[in-house]
Amino acid sequence: MTLTSTTASRPVLIVALLLVAGCSSIGKTVDPAKYESMSCTELNSALGSIARDISQTAITRGKVANTSVPNWLLGGSRVKTAVANRETARIDKLKRQQDAIVSVRARKCAKSTD
């Protein structure tokens, strides 16, 4: 007789999926100099895209941090911490990109008088 627990394997599956999803974003580097050649509309669009990515990454990090890892899963809490730390690092990278765009946008684009 085999005993299969779907509730215990759910957090493990979530953590595994987050690991795979997180690994797909590793290696992306962004050259801040490319923002200099963008128009104001493109800068605004890029800023919105980065803000959305920051929000999604923060949501993912929160889900990971709130995942209950069963005690019998050896190393589960270390994996959970590693994934949360990677998401935090990704948020920091996105915030640096956001700061670079804001800086270029402030310099290049005229302020609206509306």
C-alpha positions as CSV (number, residue, x, y, z in Angstrom):
1,M,0.0,0.0,0.0
2,T,1.4,3.4,-1.0
3,L,0.6,6.6,0.6
4,T,0.7,9.7,-1.6
5,S,0.2,13.1,0.0
6,T,-0.7,15.9,-2.4
7,T,-0.7,18.6,0.3
8,A,2.8,17.8,1.3
9,S,4.1,17.7,-2.2
10,R,2.5,21.0,-3.2
11,P,5.1,23.3,-1.5
12,V,7.9,21.1,-2.9
13,L,6.4,21.6,-6.4
14,I,6.1,25.3,-5.9
15,V,9.7,25.7,-4.8
16,A,10.9,23.5,-7.7
17,L,8.9,25.6,-10.2
18,L,10.3,28.8,-8.7
19,L,13.8,27.5,-9.0
20,V,13.3,26.7,-12.7
21,A,11.7,30.0,-13.4
22,G,14.4,31.9,-11.4
23,C,17.2,30.2,-13.4
24,S,15.7,31.4,-16.6
25,S,16.3,35.0,-15.6
26,I,19.9,34.5,-14.6
27,G,22.5,35.9,-17.0
28,K,20.4,38.8,-18.3
29,T,22.6,41.9,-18.3
30,V,21.3,45.3,-19.2
31,D,23.6,48.1,-20.5
32,P,22.5,51.4,-19.0
33,A,24.0,53.2,-22.0
34,K,21.2,51.9,-24.2
35,Y,18.8,54.1,-22.4
36,E,20.5,57.2,-23.8
37,S,19.4,56.3,-27.3
38,M,15.7,55.7,-26.3
39,S,13.0,58.2,-26.9
40,C,10.9,59.5,-23.9
41,T,8.0,57.2,-24.9
42,E,10.3,54.2,-24.9
43,L,11.8,55.3,-21.6
44,N,8.3,55.5,-20.1
45,S,7.4,52.1,-21.5
46,A,10.6,50.6,-20.1
47,L,10.0,52.1,-16.8
48,G,6.5,50.7,-16.6
49,S,7.8,47.3,-17.7
50,I,10.4,47.3,-14.9
51,A,7.9,48.5,-12.3
52,R,5.7,45.5,-13.3
53,D,8.6,43.1,-13.1
54,I,9.5,44.5,-9.6
55,S,5.9,43.9,-8.5
56,Q,5.7,40.4,-9.9
57,T,9.1,39.5,-8.4
58,A,8.0,40.8,-5.0
59,I,4.8,38.8,-5.1
60,T,6.8,35.7,-6.0
61,R,9.3,36.4,-3.2
62,G,6.3,36.7,-0.8
63,K,4.8,33.5,-1.9
64,V,8.1,31.7,-1.5
65,A,8.7,33.2,2.0
66,N,5.2,32.2,3.1
67,T,5.4,28.6,1.7
68,S,5.3,26.0,4.5
69,V,8.0,23.5,4.0
70,P,7.4,20.1,5.7
71,N,9.9,19.1,8.4
72,W,10.6,15.8,6.7
73,L,11.9,17.5,3.5
74,L,15.6,17.8,4.2
75,G,17.1,21.1,3.0
76,G,13.7,22.5,2.1
77,S,14.1,25.6,4.2
78,R,17.5,26.2,2.7
79,V,16.0,26.1,-0.8
80,K,13.2,28.4,0.3
81,T,15.7,30.9,1.7
82,A,18.0,30.6,-1.4
83,V,15.0,31.3,-3.8
84,A,13.9,34.2,-1.7
85,N,17.4,35.7,-1.7
86,R,17.6,35.3,-5.4
87,E,14.4,37.1,-5.9
88,T,15.6,39.9,-3.6
89,A,18.8,40.2,-5.7
90,R,16.6,40.4,-8.8
91,I,14.5,43.1,-7.3
92,D,17.7,45.0,-6.4
93,K,18.9,44.7,-10.0
94,L,15.6,45.9,-11.4
95,K,15.7,48.9,-9.0
96,R,19.1,49.8,-10.3
97,Q,17.8,49.6,-13.9
98,Q,14.8,51.7,-12.8
99,D,17.1,54.3,-11.3
100,A,19.1,54.5,-14.5
101,I,16.0,55.0,-16.6
102,V,14.7,57.7,-14.2
103,S,18.0,59.5,-14.4
104,V,18.1,59.5,-18.2
105,R,14.4,60.4,-18.4
106,A,14.9,63.4,-16.1
107,R,17.8,64.6,-18.2
108,K,16.3,64.0,-21.7
109,C,12.6,64.5,-21.4
110,A,11.0,67.9,-20.8
111,K,8.6,68.1,-17.8
112,S,5.0,68.3,-18.6
113,T,3.3,71.6,-17.8
114,D,-0.2,70.0,-17.5
